[in-house]
Amino acid sequence: MVMSINMPLRQEQVQRKIHFPDVAGILKARTGLSLGRLLDLFLFSVLLSLVLLYQFQLLTEWMPRVFRLREVLYFYLYLKIILFYRVRLNYNLLFIFAFLSYCLVVAAHTYFLHGGGLAIQGLMRFVNVAMLAPLAAVLFTNLKQVKFFIGIWLSVFALGAASGVYQMLGGELEWLVQDYLAMRAGLVRYKTLLGEPNVGGMASVIVYGYTLFSVRSWIRKAFLMAAVLILFLLSLSKAAVGGLLLATLIVLAFEYKALFTRSFLKKIMVLGLIMLLAASLVVGKSAGLRESLVSYTKAIFTTFVPFADSRGTDNDIVNDLLYRVFGTTMAGMELAREHSEFYAMNVLMGSSFGLAGSAAQDFLGPENTILPHNSFLEVYLVGGIFMILIFIVMILLALYKLLYLSFLNPYYKGLFVAMVMITGYMFSYSNIYDPITGGFFWLIVGVAANSQLNRNVTAG
């Protein structure tokens, strides 16, 4: 009798012991996202980190060679969004897919002309960063996620500034710098975790515009603005000087009504003090603060005033920009004409990855190829008028969408300014596939193409 009474109780106790909490249900209740989507966002954060830390991976070649983590993550995430996500197409996303699809056409053209090795390497280099855009356009669901992933980018930026300060204070980073040495006006231009000095300088201007509008926390704003000025000064970059002036004009155009309000002036004074302390750290590294300040002022001044460099050519910002926009363009078109039997067709469809870019130079040598300091020129040389039109329309659509959304949500102002600056830099640098500047560019392009995200902003 006792046994018959206790048996149901024991079965109930066993059932209670093997009952597990509904983790997926709890996560969905708190975040509004399924466990699978949260996993995809986590893997996207790993992928983004690997793309941005390209300089570090160059020094640990065994990791990408053995595991091919970036390629595996790209394959998995693209497979997921194709098979399991409802991709909401709009004009922005259609032009992104059109650009990436045309890259495959260029790869096929390269294979026909130069073989599979150059075709694969050229394609991988050209789209390695660009493939982030469709993922951002599909995976992101709210602004909180956008801020988180841009926060990853900003964290890498801060690490780059820290690596420059460490070297400036006497630290050795042989594993990073190796035999790299660049000078301007007698001052060392530091290579950082972000890459060569110009990349750090351009990144500083991008963060400057983004931070002023899109970072609300004054602690984060102060930290980022200090990093901005440190990288700006350490880079001694002509692009950074010109870009900073342009970005400031854009900021003032947005905020002209608030220029003389007490609140605005107070914020400017606080940021000015922070940046002055950061500048003092950089320029005060040598024997005397006064002498260092004069040296840095001279180095920045010479970016605008023509002076003869070691080759006897004017090396100021105007002549340098004219050469990169017009000089390299004419040289690239002439080279394309010399090496083409069907030049009229190449004007329309491009000359393949075998004409321009570092992959072409590695395979075919510098005498038969060109390494443009101009993203628009490189897109035209490899893909012709068809590809450059797709690329330009894609950028214009993204800028229009960001400007429109900036009137609905002030956060987008920072993205718009950053997008304008990166696009401007494309006339003198290959930012289209640079891990740092290109990483920010394609993230923003993806955000502009995200239907669900932008619909939520518009509705709010």
Summary of the structure (lengths in Angstrom):
residues: 460
radius of gyration: 25.3
end to end distance: 66.2
largest distance: 107.7
contacts: 1497
relative contact order: 0.12
helix: 74%
strand: 3%
